[in-house]
Amino acid sequence: MEDMEALSLANLDKTISELIEPVCRRVKKRGKQHRALRPMHEPDMSLLKAVSDGRWTINGFRNKDIREILLGSDPGDARECKKRSGQITRCLGLLHAHGLIKKVSGTRRWLMTIKGRQIATLLQATQSVPSEALLAAA
C-alpha cells in the first residue's frame, strides 16, 4: 500500500522525455558500467513488461519467473538452464542499476520501484497510443 500511495503522490509534471531520458543513458554502479535502456527495442520492452506484470506487485518476482516469460520453460539440459539464468541475471542487474527494480532482502525476489513502475507504464502506454493521437496533441 505504501508504494501505491507514493506513486499517486509522485511528481508527474515532467514531460515523457524528462522522465525517460535518465534511463536512456549509461550508468556506473559499484564501479561497473551498465548500458542504457533502449525504449523502442523489443527485448528491453519485453523485459520491462515482464517485470511490471501486476502479479508481482505483492510478493515480487524471481529470476525463474522472468526466465519463463521471456525464454519459455527450461530445457532439460542443465548447461542451457544455467546459460538462460545468467542471461536473466544480467537483465535484472541492468534494471537494478537504473533504479527500476530493487532486491527484497533475505530472498531471491525483486520488486519494481516507484520510478520503475512509472517508466514501464509510461513506455507501454506510448507504444499503444496511435501516432495520429500523439501528433494531434503536439
Buried (B, 14 or more C-beta within 10 A) or exposed (E): EEEEEEBEEBEEEEEBEEBBEBBEEEBEEEEEEBEBBEBEEEEBBBBBBBBBBEEBBEEBBBBBBBBBBBBEEBEEEEEEBEEBBEBBEEBBBBBBBBBBBBEBEEEEBBBBBBBBBBBBBBBEEEEEEEEEEEEEEE
